[in-house]
Amino acid sequence: MDTSVWFVVGALVLLLMAGIAAVLLVRVIRARKLLVDAGIPLRNKALVWAAVIYTVSPVDLLPDPVYLDDIGFLLLALRSLHAASHAVGAGRGRTAMDPTDSGGNLSASGGK
């Protein structure tokens, strides 16, 4: 194989990784609402921020031309945040006046 074939293969791999990174960036931006939701555990929120910091940091497990570790860590963090949001019911149209919320006085009489 000559060098032009290697350049084409390399360009296709770079385009594929750039596409995956763009999809993950959109998912991170959409996850912003979940990051400010009070019902999501802090552990899941911290994992997302750690993944973002790891992605932009110059220290990597694999060399920089290979973004598989960055993409994998971001994907793991976003899946964790998504699972935590479904566990607490965030993002499903739940309102503050939801009667399933605990801690509020739901009696109609208002008596003490």
DRENDO-429142 format. One record per atom (N, C-alpha, C, O): residue number from 1; residue in one letter; atom name; x, y, z. Coordinates in steps of 0.02 Angstrom, whole numbers, plus 50000, padded with zeros to 5 digits. Layout:
N
<site NUM,'A','CA',<X,Y,Z>> ...
***
This chain:
112
<site 1,'M','N',<50043,49941,50000>> <site 1,'M','CA',<50000,50000,50000>> <site 1,'M','C',<50045,50062,50000>> <site 1,'M','O',<50094,50066,50037>> <site 2,'D','N',<50026,50109,49959>> <site 2,'D','CA',<50067,50169,49957>> <site 2,'D','C',<50041,50221,50007>> <site 2,'D','O',<49990,50210,50040>> <site 3,'T','N',<50076,50276,50012>> <site 3,'T','CA',<50061,50325,50064>> <site 3,'T','C',<49994,50359,50055>> <site 3,'T','O',<49964,50380,50104>> <site 4,'S','N',<49970,50366,49995>> <site 4,'S','CA',<49905,50400,49984>> <site 4,'S','C',<49848,50360,50014>> <site 4,'S','O',<49800,50388,50040>> <site 5,'V','N',<49853,50293,50012>> <site 5,'V','CA',<49801,50252,50043>> <site 5,'V','C',<49802,50260,50118>> <site 5,'V','O',<49750,50264,50150>> <site 6,'W','N',<49862,50264,50147>> <site 6,'W','CA',<49867,50274,50220>> <site 6,'W','C',<49839,50342,50240>> <site 6,'W','O',<49808,50348,50293>> <site 7,'F','N',<49850,50393,50199>> <site 7,'F','CA',<49823,50459,50214>> <site 7,'F','C',<49746,50458,50213>> <site 7,'F','O',<49714,50489,50255>> <site 8,'V','N',<49718,50423,50164>> <site 8,'V','CA',<49645,50418,50159>> <site 8,'V','C',<49617,50380,50219>> <site 8,'V','O',<49568,50402,50248>> <site 9,'V','N',<49648,50325,50238>> <site 9,'V','CA',<49625,50286,50295>> <site 9,'V','C',<49632,50328,50359>> <site 9,'V','O',<49586,50328,50401>> <site 10,'G','N',<49687,50363,50366>> <site 10,'G','CA',<49697,50406,50425>> <site 10,'G','C',<49645,50462,50428>> <site 10,'G','O',<49619,50478,50481>> <site 11,'A','N',<49630,50491,50370>> <site 11,'A','CA',<49580,50545,50368>> <site 11,'A','C',<49511,50519,50386>> <site 11,'A','O',<49473,50552,50421>> <site 12,'L','N',<49495,50458,50362>> <site 12,'L','CA',<49430,50429,50380>> <site 12,'L','C',<49424,50414,50454>> <site 12,'L','O',<49372,50426,50485>> <site 13,'V','N',<49478,50389,50483>> <site 13,'V','CA',<49478,50375,50555>> <site 13,'V','C',<49471,50440,50594>> <site 13,'V','O',<49433,50443,50643>> <site 14,'L','N',<49507,50492,50574>> <site 14,'L','CA',<49501,50557,50608>> <site 14,'L','C',<49431,50586,50601>> <site 14,'L','O',<49405,50614,50649>> <site 15,'L','N',<49401,50580,50543>> <site 15,'L','CA',<49332,50604,50534>> <site 15,'L','C',<49283,50565,50578>> <site 15,'L','O',<49237,50594,50606>> <site 16,'L','N',<49293,50500,50583>> <site 16,'L','CA',<49250,50460,50625>> <site 16,'L','C',<49256,50480,50698>> <site 16,'L','O',<49206,50488,50733>> <site 17,'M','N',<49318,50489,50722>> <site 17,'M','CA',<49328,50510,50791>> <site 17,'M','C',<49301,50581,50803>> <site 17,'M','O',<49273,50594,50857>> <site 18,'A','N',<49308,50625,50754>> <site 18,'A','CA',<49282,50693,50762>> <site 18,'A','C',<49205,50691,50765>> <site 18,'A','O',<49175,50729,50803>> <site 19,'G','N',<49174,50648,50726>> <site 19,'G','CA',<49102,50642,50728>> <site 19,'G','C',<49077,50616,50795>> <site 19,'G','O',<49028,50641,50822>> <site 20,'I','N',<49111,50565,50821>> <site 20,'I','CA',<49092,50539,50886>> <site 20,'I','C',<49102,50591,50941>> <site 20,'I','O',<49061,50598,50986>> <site 21,'A','N',<49158,50628,50936>> <site 21,'A','CA',<49170,50681,50985>> <site 21,'A','C',<49117,50736,50981>> <site 21,'A','O',<49097,50763,51033>> <site 22,'A','N',<49095,50752,50921>> <site 22,'A','CA',<49043,50804,50913>> <site 22,'A','C',<48977,50781,50944>> <site 22,'A','O',<48942,50820,50976>> <site 23,'V','N',<48960,50717,50933>> <site 23,'V','CA',<48898,50691,50963>> <site 23,'V','C',<48902,50692,51039>> <site 23,'V','O',<48854,50711,51072>> <site 24,'L','N',<48960,50674,51066>> <site 24,'L','CA',<48968,50676,51139>> <site 24,'L','C',<48966,50747,51166>> <site 24,'L','O',<48940,50759,51220>> <site 25,'L','N',<48994,50795,51128>> <site 25,'L','CA',<48991,50865,51149>> <site 25,'L','C',<48919,50889,51153>> <site 25,'L','O',<48901,50924,51200>> <site 26,'V','N',<48878,50870,51104>> <site 26,'V','CA',<48807,50889,51106>> <site 26,'V','C',<48773,50858,51166>> <site 26,'V','O',<48733,50890,51199>> <site 27,'R','N',<48790,50795,51181>> <site 27,'R','CA',<48760,50762,51239>> <site 27,'R','C',<48782,50794,51305>> <site 27,'R','O',<48742,50798,51352>> <site 28,'V','N',<48844,50818,51308>> <site 28,'V','CA',<48867,50852,51368>> <site 28,'V','C',<48830,50918,51377>> <site 28,'V','O',<48810,50935,51433>> <site 29,'I','N',<48820,50954,51323>> <site 29,'I','CA',<48783,51017,51327>> <site 29,'I','C',<48711,51006,51347>> <site 29,'I','O',<48684,51044,51387>> <site 30,'R','N',<48680,50953,51321>> <site 30,'R','CA',<48611,50938,51341>> <site 30,'R','C',<48607,50914,51413>> <site 30,'R','O',<48555,50921,51445>> <site 31,'A','N',<48660,50886,51439>> <site 31,'A','CA',<48661,50861,51507>> <site 31,'A','C',<48666,50917,51558>> <site 31,'A','O',<48662,50905,51618>> <site 32,'R','N',<48676,50979,51536>> <site 32,'R','CA',<48683,51036,51582>> <site 32,'R','C',<48622,51042,51628>> <site 32,'R','O',<48630,51056,51687>> <site 33,'K','N',<48563,51031,51601>> <site 33,'K','CA',<48502,51035,51642>> <site 33,'K','C',<48503,50984,51698>> <site 33,'K','O',<48482,50998,51754>> <site 34,'L','N',<48528,50924,51683>> <site 34,'L','CA',<48532,50873,51735>> <site 34,'L','C',<48585,50890,51787>> <site 34,'L','O',<48579,50869,51845>> <site 35,'L','N',<48636,50926,51767>> <site 35,'L','CA',<48688,50944,51815>> <site 35,'L','C',<48665,50994,51867>> <site 35,'L','O',<48694,50997,51922>> <site 36,'V','N',<48615,51034,51852>> <site 36,'V','CA',<48590,51082,51901>> <site 36,'V','C',<48530,51055,51939>> <site 36,'V','O',<48506,51087,51986>> <site 37,'D','N',<48504,50996,51920>> <site 37,'D','CA',<48447,50966,51954>> <site 37,'D','C',<48469,50942,52023>> <site 37,'D','O',<48519,50908,52031>> <site 38,'A','N',<48430,50960,52073>> <site 38,'A','CA',<48448,50944,52142>> <site 38,'A','C',<48439,50870,52159>> <site 38,'A','O',<48468,50847,52208>> <site 39,'G','N',<48401,50834,52120>> <site 39,'G','CA',<48388,50764,52136>> <site 39,'G','C',<48444,50717,52114>> <site 39,'G','O',<48446,50660,52138>> <site 40,'I','N',<48487,50739,52070>> <site 40,'I','CA',<48541,50697,52045>> <site 40,'I','C',<48597,50695,52098>> <site 40,'I','O',<48617,50747,52123>> <site 41,'P','N',<48622,50635,52115>> <site 41,'P','CA',<48677,50631,52164>> <site 41,'P','C',<48739,50668,52142>> <site 41,'P','O',<48755,50671,52082>> <site 42,'L','N',<48774,50697,52190>> <site 42,'L','CA',<48835,50735,52176>> <site 42,'L','C',<48888,50692,52143>> <site 42,'L','O',<48927,50717,52102>> <site 43,'R','N',<48890,50628,52160>> <site 43,'R','CA',<48939,50583,52131>> <site 43,'R','C',<48934,50581,52055>> <site 43,'R','O',<48985,50582,52020>> <site 44,'N','N',<48873,50578,52028>> <site 44,'N','CA',<48863,50576,51956>> <site 44,'N','C',<48881,50643,51923>> <site 44,'N','O',<48908,50644,51868>> <site 45,'K','N',<48865,50697,51957>> <site 45,'K','CA',<48882,50763,51930>> <site 45,'K','C',<48958,50772,51928>> <site 45,'K','O',<48985,50797,51880>> <site 46,'A','N',<48992,50750,51982>> <site 46,'A','CA',<49064,50757,51985>> <site 46,'A','C',<49098,50713,51932>> <site 46,'A','O',<49150,50732,51905>> <site 47,'L','N',<49069,50655,51917>> <site 47,'L','CA',<49097,50612,51866>> <site 47,'L','C',<49095,50645,51798>> <site 47,'L','O',<49142,50638,51758>> <site 48,'V','N',<49041,50681,51783>> <site 48,'V','CA',<49036,50716,51718>> <site 48,'V','C',<49089,50771,51714>> <site 48,'V','O',<49122,50778,51663>> <site 49,'W','N',<49097,50810,51767>> <site 49,'W','CA',<49147,50863,51766>> <site 49,'W','C',<49218,50835,51763>> <site 49,'W','O',<49261,50864,51730>> <site 50,'A','N',<49229,50779,51796>> <site 50,'A','CA',<49295,50747,51793>> <site 50,'A','C',<49310,50723,51722>> <site 50,'A','O',<49366,50727,51698>> <site 51,'A','N',<49258,50697,51688>> <site 51,'A','CA',<49267,50675,51619>> <site 51,'A','C',<49282,50733,51573>> <site 51,'A','O',<49324,50727,51528>> <site 52,'V','N',<49249,50789,51582>> <site 52,'V','CA',<49262,50848,51541>> <site 52,'V','C',<49333,50873,51553>> <site 52,'V','O',<49369,50890,51506>> <site 53,'I','N',<49354,50876,51616>> <site 53,'I','CA',<49422,50899,51632>> <site 53,'I','C',<49474,50851,51602>> <site 53,'I','O',<49524,50873,51575>> <site 54,'Y','N',<49461,50786,51607>> <site 54,'Y','CA',<49507,50737,51579>> <site 54,'Y','C',<49512,50744,51504>> <site 54,'Y','O',<49566,50736,51475>> <site 55,'T','N',<49456,50759,51472>> <site 55,'T','CA',<49456,50765,51399>> <site 55,'T','C',<49498,50823,51375>> <site 55,'T','O',<49533,50818,51325>> <site 56,'V','N',<49496,50879,51411>> <site 56,'V','CA',<49534,50938,51389>> <site 56,'V','C',<49605,50940,51418>> <site 56,'V','O',<49645,50982,51398>> <site 57,'S','N',<49620,50897,51465>> <site 57,'S','CA',<49687,50898,51495>> <site 57,'S','C',<49738,50867,51447>> <site 57,'S','O',<49721,50823,51408>> <site 58,'P','N',<49800,50889,51452>> <site 58,'P','CA',<49852,50860,51408>> <site 58,'P','C',<49876,50792,51432>> <site 58,'P','O',<49911,50757,51395>> <site 59,'V','N',<49859,50771,51493>> <site 59,'V','CA',<49879,50706,51519>> <site 59,'V','C',<49828,50654,51499>> <site 59,'V','O',<49769,50660,51514>> <site 60,'D','N',<49850,50601,51464>> <site 60,'D','CA',<49805,50550,51439>> <site 60,'D','C',<49834,50480,51453>> <site 60,'D','O',<49894,50472,51462>> <site 61,'L','N',<49789,50431,51454>> <site 61,'L','CA',<49812,50361,51458>> <site 61,'L','C',<49841,50338,51391>> <site 61,'L','O',<49890,50301,51390>> <site 62,'L','N',<49811,50361,51337>> <site 62,'L','CA',<49835,50346,51270>> <site 62,'L','C',<49860,50411,51239>> <site 62,'L','O',<49838,50465,51259>> <site 63,'P','N',<49905,50407,51190>> <site 63,'P','CA',<49930,50469,51158>> <site 63,'P','C',<49873,50510,51128>> <site 63,'P','O',<49821,50483,51110>> <site 64,'D','N',<49885,50575,51121>> <site 64,'D','CA',<49832,50620,51098>> <site 64,'D','C',<49802,50605,51030>> <site 64,'D','O',<49742,50617,51022>> <site 65,'P','N',<49837,50581,50980>> <site 65,'P','CA',<49803,50567,50917>> <site 65,'P','C',<49748,50514,50924>> <site 65,'P','O',<49704,50509,50880>> <site 66,'V','N',<49750,50474,50977>> <site 66,'V','CA',<49699,50422,50989>> <site 66,'V','C',<49654,50446,51045>> <site 66,'V','O',<49674,50446,51103>> <site 67,'Y','N',<49593,50467,51028>> <site 67,'Y','CA',<49548,50495,51078>> <site 67,'Y','C',<49500,50444,51107>> <site 67,'Y','O',<49449,50462,51136>> <site 68,'L','N',<49515,50381,51101>> <site 68,'L','CA',<49469,50329,51125>> <site 68,'L','C',<49461,50331,51200>> <site 68,'L','O',<49406,50318,51225>> <site 69,'D','N',<49514,50346,51237>> <site 69,'D','CA',<49507,50349,51310>> <site 69,'D','C',<49465,50409,51331>> <site 69,'D','O',<49425,50404,51377>> <site 70,'D','N',<49474,50466,51297>> <site 70,'D','CA',<49433,50525,51312>> <site 70,'D','C',<49360,50512,51297>> <site 70,'D','O',<49316,50527,51338>> <site 71,'I','N',<49347,50484,51239>> <site 71,'I','CA',<49278,50470,51218>> <site 71,'I','C',<49246,50419,51265>> <site 71,'I','O',<49188,50425,51283>> <site 72,'G','N',<49284,50368,51283>> <site 72,'G','CA',<49258,50316,51328>> <site 72,'G','C',<49240,50343,51396>> <site 72,'G','O',<49189,50326,51425>> <site 73,'F','N',<49283,50387,51423>> <site 73,'F','CA',<49271,50416,51489>> <site 73,'F','C',<49210,50462,51487>> <site 73,'F','O',<49169,50461,51533>> <site 74,'L','N',<49203,50501,51434>> <site 74,'L','CA',<49144,50545,51427>> <site 74,'L','C',<49081,50503,51421>> <site 74,'L','O',<49030,50519,51451>> <site 75,'L','N',<49084,50450,51381>> <site 75,'L','CA',<49025,50408,51372>> <site 75,'L','C',<49005,50375,51438>> <site 75,'L','O',<48945,50371,51453>> <site 76,'L','N',<49053,50351,51476>> <site 76,'L','CA',<49039,50321,51541>> <site 76,'L','C',<49006,50372,51588>> <site 76,'L','O',<48958,50355,51623>> <site 77,'A','N',<49032,50433,51590>> <site 77,'A','CA',<49004,50484,51633>> <site 77,'A','C',<48934,50503,51613>> <site 77,'A','O',<48890,50512,51655>> <site 78,'L','N',<48922,50510,51548>> <site 78,'L','CA',<48855,50529,51524>> <site 78,'L','C',<48804,50473,51536>> <site 78,'L','O',<48747,50487,51553>> <site 79,'R','N',<48825,50411,51528>> <site 79,'R','CA',<48779,50355,51542>> <site 79,'R','C',<48763,50353,51616>> <site 79,'R','O',<48706,50339,51635>> <site 80,'S','N',<48811,50366,51658>> <site 80,'S','CA',<48800,50367,51730>> <site 80,'S','C',<48751,50423,51749>> <site 80,'S','O',<48706,50412,51790>> <site 81,'L','N',<48760,50482,51721>> <site 81,'L','CA',<48715,50538,51734>> <site 81,'L','C',<48645,50523,51709>> <site 81,'L','O',<48596,50539,51742>> <site 82,'H','N',<48640,50493,51650>> <site 82,'H','CA',<48575,50477,51621>> <site 82,'H','C',<48539,50425,51665>> <site 82,'H','O',<48479,50431,51677>> <site 83,'A','N',<48575,50374,51687>> <site 83,'A','CA',<48544,50323,51730>> <site 83,'A','C',<48522,50353,51797>> <site 83,'A','O',<48469,50335,51822>> <site 84,'A','N',<48563,50398,51825>> <site 84,'A','CA',<48544,50429,51888>> <site 84,'A','C',<48483,50474,51879>> <site 84,'A','O',<48441,50478,51924>> <site 85,'S','N',<48478,50507,51823>> <site 85,'S','CA',<48420,50551,51812>> <site 85,'S','C',<48356,50510,51805>> <site 85,'S','O',<48303,50531,51829>> <site 86,'H','N',<48360,50453,51773>> <site 86,'H','CA',<48301,50410,51767>> <site 86,'H','C',<48283,50379,51834>> <site 86,'H','O',<48224,50367,51848>> <site 87,'A','N',<48333,50366,51876>> <site 87,'A','CA',<48319,50336,51941>> <site 87,'A','C',<48281,50384,51987>> <site 87,'A','O',<48239,50362,52026>> <site 88,'V','N',<48295,50449,51981>> <site 88,'V','CA',<48260,50497,52023>> <site 88,'V','C',<48201,50530,51988>> <site 88,'V','O',<48164,50568,52018>> <site 89,'G','N',<48192,50514,51924>> <site 89,'G','CA',<48134,50540,51887>> <site 89,'G','C',<48145,50610,51860>> <site 89,'G','O',<48097,50643,51842>> <site 90,'A','N',<48207,50633,51856>> <site 90,'A','CA',<48220,50700,51830>> <site 90,'A','C',<48212,50699,51755>> <site 90,'A','O',<48224,50648,51722>> <site 91,'G','N',<48192,50756,51728>> <site 91,'G','CA',<48185,50763,51656>> <site 91,'G','C',<48123,50731,51627>> <site 91,'G','O',<48118,50723,51566>> <site 92,'R','N',<48076,50712,51668>> <site 92,'R','CA',<48014,50680,51644>> <site 92,'R','C',<47954,50725,51655>> <site 92,'R','O',<47898,50700,51660>> <site 93,'G','N',<47964,50789,51660>> <site 93,'G','CA',<47909,50834,51668>> <site 93,'G','C',<47883,50839,51739>> <site 93,'G','O',<47828,50862,51751>> <site 94,'R','N',<47923,50818,51787>> <site 94,'R','CA',<47903,50822,51857>> <site 94,'R','C',<47903,50894,51879>> <site 94,'R','O',<47951,50931,51866>> <site 95,'T','N',<47851,50915,51912>> <site 95,'T','CA',<47846,50984,51935>> <site 95,'T','C',<47857,50988,52010>> <site 95,'T','O',<47859,50937,52044>> <site 96,'A','N',<47865,51048,52035>> <site 96,'A','CA',<47876,51059,52106>> <site 96,'A','C',<47814,51042,52147>> <site 96,'A','O',<47821,51026,52206>> <site 97,'M','N',<47755,51044,52117>> <site 97,'M','CA',<47694,51030,52153>> <site 97,'M','C',<47672,50958,52146>> <site 97,'M','O',<47614,50941,52159>> <site 98,'D','N',<47717,50915,52125>> <site 98,'D','CA',<47702,50844,52116>> <site 98,'D','C',<47684,50813,52183>> <site 98,'D','O',<47724,50818,52230>> <site 99,'P','N',<47626,50781,52189>> <site 99,'P','CA',<47606,50753,52254>> <site 99,'P','C',<47649,50695,52276>> <site 99,'P','O',<47645,50674,52334>> <site 100,'T','N',<47690,50668,52232>> <site 100,'T','CA',<47734,50613,52253>> <site 100,'T','C',<47796,50638,52289>> <site 100,'T','O',<47833,50599,52318>> <site 101,'D','N',<47808,50704,52286>> <site 101,'D','CA',<47864,50732,52323>> <site 101,'D','C',<47852,50725,52398>> <site 101,'D','O',<47796,50737,52421>> <site 102,'S','N',<47901,50705,52434>> <site 102,'S','CA',<47893,50697,52506>> <site 102,'S','C',<47915,50761,52541>> <site 102,'S','O',<47953,50801,52513>> <site 103,'G','N',<47891,50770,52600>> <site 103,'G','CA',<47912,50828,52640>> <site 103,'G','C',<47862,50884,52641>> <site 103,'G','O',<47871,50932,52677>> <site 104,'G','N',<47809,50880,52603>> <site 104,'G','CA',<47760,50934,52602>> <site 104,'G','C',<47696,50913,52638>> <site 104,'G','O',<47681,50854,52644>> <site 105,'N','N',<47659,50963,52662>> <site 105,'N','CA',<47595,50949,52696>> <site 105,'N','C',<47543,50945,52641>> <site 105,'N','O',<47528,50994,52607>> <site 106,'L','N',<47514,50886,52633>> <site 106,'L','CA',<47465,50875,52580>> <site 106,'L','C',<47394,50877,52605>> <site 106,'L','O',<47348,50860,52568>> <site 107,'S','N',<47383,50895,52668>> <site 107,'S','CA',<47314,50895,52695>> <site 107,'S','C',<47276,50955,52667>> <site 107,'S','O',<47303,51010,52660>> <site 108,'A','N',<47214,50944,52652>> <site 108,'A','CA',<47172,50997,52624>> <site 108,'A','C',<47145,51043,52678>> <site 108,'A','O',<47126,51100,52663>> <site 109,'S','N',<47144,51020,52740>> <site 109,'S','CA',<47114,51061,52793>> <site 109,'S','C',<47160,51117,52814>> <site 109,'S','O',<47137,51170,52835>> <site 110,'G','N',<47225,51106,52808>> <site 110,'G','CA',<47272,51159,52827>> <site 110,'G','C',<47278,51165,52902>> <site 110,'G','O',<47314,51210,52926>> <site 111,'G','N',<47246,51122,52941>> <site 111,'G','CA',<47249,51126,53014>> <site 111,'G','C',<47315,51100,53041>> <site 111,'G','O',<47351,51062,53008>> <site 112,'K','N',<47330,51123,53103>> <site 112,'K','CA',<47392,51102,53134>> <site 112,'K','C',<47380,51054,53189>> <site 112,'K','O',<47427,51031,53221>> 
***
